[in-house]
């Protein structure tokens, strides 16, 4: 009795010991493969050079992708503002009521230099000969009108109309009763 050789369990019999089966009746006939040039993938080696050449396109594409990612990651609530959250509500600025205040300036020649739209500071000068001082009554007042003088008296000064807040107009009227007023251009 002949004993077949036993193979260990981790090894398998060699496939070359079997002969291939002949093709079935529905298999096409064998033919020879024609000769052709090797296939080469284009651009693999030149891709970095192409990106450098088309840098604007690459930057634009990168920016578009970044913008899309930011929009997608943005807040979902329609009520929230985009950007930094607002910790406190924005305070509404009080609207200051401005009035037109006619002011007599002691130096008429200085008033002739003024034009509508100029910004001036109004200074009240007390009697400086007796030890009085000068102080600013209105800062940054806008000149709205410079009327033509009706009389030619140089002592009376000249009139100018200023646009100032109501409280400043009150201070101007009070200062003009007790002091001589002067203007400086801002």
C-alpha positions in Angstrom: 0.0 0.0 0.0 1.3 3.3 -0.9 1.0 6.2 1.4 0.3 9.7 0.0 2.7 12.3 1.1 1.1 14.4 3.8 1.5 18.1 3.7 1.6 20.2 6.9 -1.5 22.1 7.6 0.1 25.5 6.9 1.3 24.6 3.5 -0.9 24.1 0.4 -0.2 21.9 -2.6 1.5 23.8 -5.5 -0.9 25.0 -8.1 1.6 24.2 -10.9 0.9 20.5 -10.4 -2.5 20.9 -12.1 -2.9 21.6 -15.8 -5.2 24.5 -16.8 -8.6 23.5 -18.1 -9.3 24.1 -21.8 -11.6 27.1 -22.5 -15.3 26.4 -22.7 -17.5 26.5 -25.8 -18.6 30.1 -25.2 -15.1 31.6 -24.7 -13.7 33.7 -27.6 -10.8 32.5 -29.6 -7.4 33.6 -28.3 -5.6 36.2 -30.2 -2.3 38.0 -29.9 -2.2 41.4 -28.1 -1.0 44.1 -30.5 2.1 46.1 -29.7 1.6 49.6 -28.4 3.6 52.4 -26.8 3.6 52.5 -23.0 0.9 54.7 -21.4 2.3 57.7 -19.5 0.3 59.8 -17.1 0.6 63.5 -18.1 1.3 66.3 -15.6 2.3 64.2 -12.6 5.8 65.6 -12.6 4.9 69.1 -13.8 2.0 69.8 -11.4 4.0 72.2 -9.1 5.2 74.2 -12.1 1.7 74.5 -13.4 0.4 75.8 -10.0 3.2 78.4 -10.0 2.2 79.4 -13.5 -1.5 79.7 -12.6 -1.0 81.3 -9.2 -3.9 83.7 -9.5 -6.3 80.9 -10.2 -4.9 78.9 -7.3 -5.2 81.8 -4.8 -8.8 82.6 -6.1 -9.8 79.0 -5.6 -8.3 78.9 -2.1 -10.1 82.1 -1.2 -13.4 80.7 -2.5 -13.0 77.5 -0.5 -12.2 79.5 2.6 -15.1 81.8 2.2 -17.5 78.9 1.7 -16.1 77.2 4.8 -16.6 80.4 6.8 -20.2 80.9 5.6 -21.0 77.2 6.4 -19.5 77.5 9.9 -21.1 80.9 10.6 -24.0 81.4 13.1 -27.3 79.7 12.3 -29.6 82.2 14.1 -31.0 84.8 11.8 -31.3 87.4 14.7 -27.6 87.3 15.7 -25.2 89.7 14.1 -22.3 88.3 12.3 -18.8 89.0 13.7 -18.1 89.9 17.3 -21.0 89.5 19.7 -22.3 92.8 21.1 -22.0 92.8 24.9 -24.0 95.9 25.5 -26.6 97.5 23.3 -25.4 100.6 21.4 -26.3 103.7 23.3 -28.3 106.2 21.3 -26.7 109.6 21.3 -28.8 112.4 22.4 -29.6 114.8 19.6 -28.4 118.2 20.6 -30.8 120.9 19.5 -28.8 123.6 17.7 -30.0 127.2 17.5 -28.8 130.3 15.6 -27.3 132.9 18.0 -26.5 136.4 16.7 -23.4 137.6 18.5 -21.8 141.0 18.4 -18.0 140.7 18.1 -15.9 143.6 19.3 -13.5 143.6 16.3 -15.4 144.2 13.1 -12.3 143.6 10.9 -12.0 140.0 12.4 -15.6 139.3 11.5 -15.0 140.4 7.8 -12.5 137.5 7.6 -15.2 134.9 8.4 -17.3 133.0 5.8 -20.4 130.8 6.4 -19.2 127.2 7.3 -16.1 128.4 9.3 -15.6 127.0 12.8 -14.7 129.5 15.5 -14.1 129.7 19.2 -15.8 132.7 21.0 -13.7 134.3 23.8 -15.2 136.6 26.4 -12.7 139.2 27.7 -13.6 141.0 30.9 -12.1 144.4 31.7 -8.4 143.4 31.4 -7.2 146.8 32.6 -8.8 146.2 36.0 -7.6 142.6 36.4 -10.3 140.7 34.6 -9.5 137.6 32.6 -10.5 136.0 29.3 -12.3 132.6 28.9 -13.7 130.6 26.1 -17.5 130.8 26.0 -18.2 128.6 22.8 -15.9 126.1 21.2 -16.2 125.0 17.5 -19.3 127.1 16.8 -20.2 127.1 13.1 -20.7 130.4 11.3 -24.0 130.4 9.5 -24.2 134.0 8.4 -22.2 137.1 8.3 -24.6 140.0 7.8 -23.5 143.2 6.1 -23.0 146.0 8.7 -25.8 148.6 8.6 -23.7 151.4 10.2 -20.0 152.2 9.6 -19.2 152.8 13.3 -16.0 151.1 14.1 -16.6 151.1 17.9 -19.8 148.9 17.8 -18.0 145.9 16.3 -19.8 143.5 13.8 -22.5 140.9 14.0 -22.1 137.3 13.2 -24.7 134.4 13.4 -23.4 131.2 14.9 -25.0 127.7 15.1 -24.6 126.5 18.7 -26.4 124.2 21.2 -29.1 126.0 23.2 -27.1 126.0 26.4 -24.1 127.6 24.7 -26.4 130.3 23.2 -27.5 131.2 26.7 -23.8 131.6 27.8 -23.0 133.7 24.7 -25.9 136.1 25.5 -24.8 136.4 29.1 -21.2 137.0 28.2 -22.0 139.6 25.6 -23.8 141.7 28.3 -20.8 141.9 30.6 -17.7 141.4 28.4 -16.2 142.1 25.0 -16.4 139.1 22.6 -13.6 138.0 20.2 -13.4 135.0 17.8 -10.5 132.7 16.8 -10.7 130.5 13.7 -10.5 126.7 14.5 
